[in-house]
Amino acid sequence: SLSVIHVPVDVDVNTCSITVIRAEGGGLGFLFLSDYCVQAWKWKTDCDGVASWVLERTVALDKLLSMNSEEGSQSPRILGFAEDNNVVLLWTFIGVFKVQFESLQFKKLLESYRFYCWFHYYPFEGVYTADAGIM
């Protein structure tokens, strides 16, 4: 069946970047990126059977990626999420990064040559199983 689950009241989806994820430990979650702060939220049910959003983790991107947030003319954007590896792909004014969300290890993938080029990236995750041979 299909149902609607509203985001937490504190989350302004009009001024942020947001993506649905599989939460740590399984279940429904989402990443909310506002300015240089990423929040990971999880949909949980308490002991009384009441379901609600719970803030699981907050990460300061400017500190993690050693950015001076005052230099950036545009806030970072979430480009995508690789569910199998728990990796978020981010556009920032200094480049495109992949961040492994559990370990917070990151790698710069591309330099940003334009200020507003975040919409030109189409991340995807694929799996290739090599053929054992021709029979």
N, C-alpha and C positions, 0 to 999 in steps of 0.2 A: 504494500500500500504506500501511498505518497502522503507525506505530511510536511508542514512548514515549521521550522524551528528558527525563531528569531535570534539574532545576535544579541549579546549583552547590551544593556542600555548605555554603558560607557563607550562602546565602539561606534564611531561615526564613519560609516562606510562611504560617505561622500568625500571625505578628506584623507583617505588612506588607501593602502594596497592590501588586498585580502585574498586568501586562497584556502580552499578546503583541503584537509590532510587526514591521514590516518594518524590518530594520536598515539603517543608513546604508550605501550601496553595494549594497543588496539582500541577500537572505538572511533567515534566521530570527533574530529577536531578542526581547528582552523588557525592559520597564522594571520596576524593582524600587524601591519607595518605602518606606523605613523611617525613621520619625521625620521629619526634614527633609532627608534625603539621597536623591536619585534616582540610580540607577545604570542605565546602558544596557549590556546584555550582548548579545553576538553569537555565534552558533554558527559556528565556523570549523573548517576542516580544515587540518592542518599539512602539511608537505612529505612526511611519512611516511604520510599518509592517515588520521591519527588525528584524530577530531573531538572538540571540547570547547568549553565556554563561555569566552569571553574578555571581560573587562571593558573596554568601549570608552570610557566617559565617566562622570564623577560630577559632579553638580550639587548645591550646597548651596542649598536652596530658601529658607531663612530669610534668607540673604544676598541672593539674587537678588530676592526679593519684599519685602525690607526688613521682615521680621517679627521680632518678639521671641519666639523659640520658648518662652521660659519663661512667657509669658502664655497660651499655648494649652492648653486642657484636653484636646484630642484631636488626635492626629497627622493630617496631611493624608492625603487619599485620591486615588487615580487614578480619575477618573470615566469616562475613555475616551481613545481615541487616534484622530485623524483621519489615516489612513495617507497619503492623497494629498498632504497639506500638512505632514506630520511635526509635528503639533500635539498636545500632550497637554492634556487638560482636568483641572484639579485642584480639589478642594475643600479649603479651609483654614479655620481659625477666623475669618479676617478676610474671606473671600469666595471666590467661584469664579473661577478664572483660566484663561486659555488661554495656553500657553507654546509658542512655536515652538522645537522642541528643537535645531535646528542653530544658529540665530542667538541663541537665548535671549531673544528679544524676547517680552514678555508684555503681556497686557491683562486688567484686572479686569472680569469680565462681570457679576457679581452680588455684593451684600453678603450675608454670612451672618447671618441673624437668629436662627437656632437653632444650638445647639452640635452637635446630632446630625442635621442635615438632609441630609447628603451622599447618602443613599440615595434622595432624591426627584428626582434629576436623571437624565435619560436622553439622553445626547448621541448625535447621529448626524451623519453627513456625507452630503450629497446633492448630486446634480448635476442641473441643469435646463438643457436645451437649448431655446432659444426656437424656436418654429415659424417657418419662413420666410414663412408666409402660407397662406391657404386656397386650395386649387386647385379 
